[in-house]
């Protein structure tokens, strides 16, 4: 069982007032910049695939 599923099950056992408090805590921990768009996810996937194929430039090879 994934961690997310375990957390969801634990939250389900809490009474409503504690769930509301937990929601407030979780919302305070989320940075609006942490949300990925579909385009972000696609770009990350593509970059990982390129890296796996060896398509990258080493930092040492960049001419600054």
Protein Blocks (a to p, Z undefined) as FASTA:
>chain_A
ZZklmmmmmmmmpcfklmmmmmmmmmmmpcfklpccfklmmmmmmmmmmmmnopacdfkl
pcZZ
